[in-house]
């Protein structure tokens, strides 16, 4: 009887958390929290220090309640059994970490002291902006786009890292005799390669030999072309998502969008092809 009553209470809490009113309330609270954190860095805000601290205490208490509610209702949100696995999955998830960081300004002062700890806790409030990602369609689209092209991005990052490493080692061996105090090790070569590859060019470290300058020019030119590679991947994925969203919206307006019909159509399409070799079948179901 106790567990049945507890289950009903958890289910009710899950409905409250997933309601639009609760989501809008948290969105507004997060935005106000970020604004208050930014205002606290100005000298003018010293006159309102008590008000800002009071609001920080209030918002932190709300985030603390929200964090524990999400732990309790985790089994209803992801449908994982046993319940402790569902709750553990939420705690170690990205949003679980963000929710934990959001409540730190309220909880940490009871256990820790010191200016450095306080600054780190306040800096952690920047992660509050990711709480909006749970409710924002724009953030969700960004996450979906990066999930769609994660392997392509990993490949491009691997290629760029390889080019930077090769250029760094080459520059070290080319310039180490001419500038032993500048290129002391490969680490200095890596710093030069990164700022040259990204065309930043701070000017604190640069080659003086003819071969080194030629290598620097090649690195800068390769960097310009390679940096555009992941940008093109991401922009293409964004356009594909946006066009898909527009098409779905038009289909909904015209009354042609039906999930069941889409499933039937996909299933019929699969039946027209051989599951073993992938060749198209004729009307008799033969190759």
C-alpha positions in Angstrom: 0.0 0.0 0.0 2.9 2.4 0.8 4.6 1.7 -2.5 1.4 2.2 -4.4 0.9 5.6 -2.7 4.5 6.5 -3.4 4.2 5.6 -7.0 1.1 7.8 -7.4 2.9 10.7 -5.8 5.9 10.2 -8.0 3.7 10.1 -11.1 2.0 13.3 -10.0 5.4 15.0 -9.5 6.4 13.8 -13.0 3.3 15.4 -14.5 4.0 18.7 -12.7 7.6 18.7 -14.0 6.6 18.0 -17.6 3.8 20.7 -17.6 4.2 23.8 -19.7 3.6 26.1 -16.7 6.4 24.5 -14.7 8.7 24.7 -17.8 7.9 28.4 -18.4 8.5 29.2 -14.7 11.9 27.6 -14.7 12.9 29.3 -18.0 12.1 32.8 -16.5 13.9 31.9 -13.3 17.0 30.8 -15.2 17.1 34.0 -17.3 16.7 36.1 -14.1 19.4 34.1 -12.4 21.9 34.6 -15.2 21.0 38.4 -15.3 21.5 38.6 -11.5 24.9 36.8 -11.8 26.0 39.3 -14.5 24.8 42.3 -12.5 26.6 41.2 -9.4 29.9 41.8 -11.2 29.2 45.6 -11.5 30.0 48.1 -8.7 26.6 49.6 -9.1 25.1 46.3 -7.9 26.8 46.7 -4.5 23.8 48.9 -3.4 21.5 45.9 -4.2 23.8 43.2 -2.8 21.2 42.1 -0.2 18.5 41.8 -2.9 20.7 39.8 -5.2 21.8 37.5 -2.5 18.2 37.0 -1.5 17.2 36.2 -5.0 20.2 33.8 -5.4 19.1 32.0 -2.2 15.5 31.8 -3.5 16.5 30.5 -7.0 19.0 28.1 -5.5 16.3 26.6 -3.3 14.0 26.2 -6.3 16.8 24.4 -8.2 17.4 22.2 -5.3 13.8 21.1 -5.1 13.8 20.7 -8.9 16.9 18.5 -8.8 15.5 16.1 -6.2 12.1 16.0 -8.0 13.8 14.9 -11.2 15.8 12.2 -9.3 12.5 10.9 -7.8 10.6 11.0 -11.1 13.4 9.7 -13.3 11.8 6.2 -13.7 8.7 7.8 -15.2 10.7 10.0 -17.6 12.9 7.3 -19.2 11.0 4.1 -18.4 14.1 2.2 -17.2 13.8 -0.5 -14.5 14.9 -1.0 -11.8 14.2 2.5 -10.5 17.7 3.0 -9.1 19.2 2.6 -12.6 16.9 5.3 -14.0 17.8 7.7 -11.2 21.5 6.9 -11.6 21.3 7.5 -15.3 19.8 10.9 -14.7 22.4 11.9 -12.1 25.4 11.1 -14.4 23.7 12.6 -17.5 24.5 16.0 -18.9 21.3 17.6 -17.7 21.8 16.0 -14.3 25.2 17.7 -14.0 23.7 21.0 -15.1 20.9 20.7 -12.5 23.4 19.8 -9.8 25.6 22.8 -10.7 22.5 25.1 -10.6 21.8 24.2 -7.0 25.4 24.6 -5.8 25.1 28.3 -4.8 22.4 27.4 -2.4 23.9 24.2 -0.9 27.7 24.8 -1.0 27.9 27.7 1.5 26.6 25.4 4.2 29.6 23.1 3.6 32.4 25.2 2.1 33.9 28.6 2.7 36.5 30.7 1.0 36.6 33.2 -1.8 38.0 30.8 -4.4 35.2 28.2 -3.7 32.6 31.0 -3.9 33.9 32.2 -7.2 33.9 28.7 -8.7 30.4 28.2 -7.5 29.3 31.5 -9.0 31.1 30.7 -12.2 29.2 27.4 -12.4 26.0 29.3 -12.6 26.9 30.0 -16.2 25.8 26.4 -16.8 22.3 27.5 -16.0 21.8 28.6 -19.6 21.8 24.9 -20.5 18.7 24.3 -18.3 16.8 26.3 -21.0 18.1 23.7 -23.6 15.7 21.2 -22.0 12.7 23.3 -23.1 14.0 25.2 -26.1 13.4 23.9 -29.6 16.5 25.8 -30.9 18.8 24.1 -28.5 17.3 20.7 -29.3 17.8 21.3 -33.0 21.4 22.2 -32.3 21.9 18.9 -30.4 20.2 16.9 -33.0 22.3 18.5 -35.8 25.5 17.6 -34.0 24.3 14.1 -33.4 23.6 13.7 -37.1 27.1 14.7 -38.1 29.2 13.7 -35.1 31.2 11.1 -37.0 31.9 13.5 -39.9 33.0 16.2 -37.4 35.2 13.6 -35.6 36.9 12.8 -38.9 37.5 16.4 -39.7 38.9 17.1 -36.2 41.2 14.1 -36.5 42.5 15.4 -39.9 43.0 18.9 -38.6 44.8 17.6 -35.5 47.1 15.5 -37.6 48.0 18.4 -39.9 48.6 20.7 -36.9 50.9 18.1 -35.2 52.9 17.5 -38.4 53.4 21.2 -39.0 54.4 21.7 -35.4 57.0 19.0 -35.5 58.4 20.2 -38.8 58.6 23.8 -37.6 60.4 22.8 -34.4 63.1 21.0 -36.3 63.4 23.8 -38.9 63.6 26.7 -36.3 65.2 25.2 -33.2 68.8 26.0 -34.3 67.9 29.5 -35.5 65.7 30.3 -32.4 66.6 28.0 -29.6 65.1 30.4 -27.0 61.8 30.6 -28.9 61.3 27.0 -30.1 62.6 25.2 -27.0 60.4 22.1 -27.6 57.6 20.7 -29.7 55.1 22.3 -27.3 56.2 25.7 -28.6 55.8 24.3 -32.1 52.3 23.2 -31.3 51.4 26.7 -30.0 52.8 28.3 -33.2 50.9 25.7 -35.4 47.6 26.3 -33.7 47.7 30.2 -33.9 48.9 29.9 -37.5 46.5 27.2 -38.6 43.6 29.3 -37.2 45.0 32.4 -38.8 45.1 34.2 -35.5 48.8 35.1 -35.5 49.5 36.6 -32.1 53.0 37.4 -33.2 54.7 36.2 -30.0 56.3 33.3 -31.9 57.1 33.2 -35.6 59.8 31.7 -37.9 62.8 33.7 -39.2 64.3 31.3 -41.7 63.2 31.1 -45.3 62.2 27.4 -44.9 60.3 28.2 -41.8 58.4 31.1 -43.4 57.5 28.9 -46.4 56.1 26.3 -44.0 54.2 29.0 -42.1 52.6 30.2 -45.4 51.6 26.6 -46.3 50.2 26.0 -42.8 48.1 29.2 -43.0 46.7 28.4 -46.4 45.9 24.8 -45.4 44.2 26.2 -42.2 41.9 28.5 -44.2 40.7 25.6 -46.3 40.4 23.0 -43.5 38.6 25.2 -41.0 35.8 25.7 -43.6 35.4 21.9 -43.8 33.5 21.3 -40.4 31.7 24.6 -41.0 30.3 23.2 -44.2 29.3 20.0 -42.6 27.4 21.7 -39.8 25.7 24.3 -42.1 24.6 21.5 -44.5 23.1 19.5 -41.6 21.3 22.7 -40.3 19.8 23.3 -43.7 18.6 19.7 -44.0 17.0 19.9 -40.6 15.3 23.3 -41.3 14.0 22.0 -44.7 12.7 18.9 -43.0 10.9 20.9 -40.3 9.3 23.2 -42.9 8.2 20.2 -45.0 6.6 18.5 -41.9 4.9 21.8 -41.0 3.4 22.1 -44.5 2.3 18.5 -44.4 0.6 19.0 -41.1 -1.2 22.1 -42.4 -2.4 20.2 -45.5 -3.5 17.2 -43.4 -1.1 14.8 -45.1 1.1 14.2 -42.1 0.2 10.9 -40.3 2.7 8.8 -38.3 0.8 5.6 -38.9 0.7 6.2 -42.7 4.4 6.9 -42.7 5.1 3.7 -40.8 3.0 1.7 -43.3 4.7 3.4 -46.2 8.1 2.6 -44.8 7.1 -1.0 -44.1 5.8 -1.4 -47.7 8.9 0.1 -49.1 11.0 -2.4 -47.1 8.9 -5.3 -48.5 9.7 -4.3 -52.1 13.4 -5.1 -51.5 15.1 -8.4 -50.7 16.2 -8.5 -47.0 19.3 -10.5 -47.9 20.8 -8.9 -51.0 19.0 -5.6 -51.1 17.8 -6.0 -54.7 14.3 -4.8 -55.8 11.6 -7.5 -56.0 9.0 -7.8 -58.7 5.3 -8.1 -58.2 5.6 -11.8 -57.5 8.2 -11.2 -54.8 11.1 -12.6 -56.9 14.3 -11.1 -58.1 
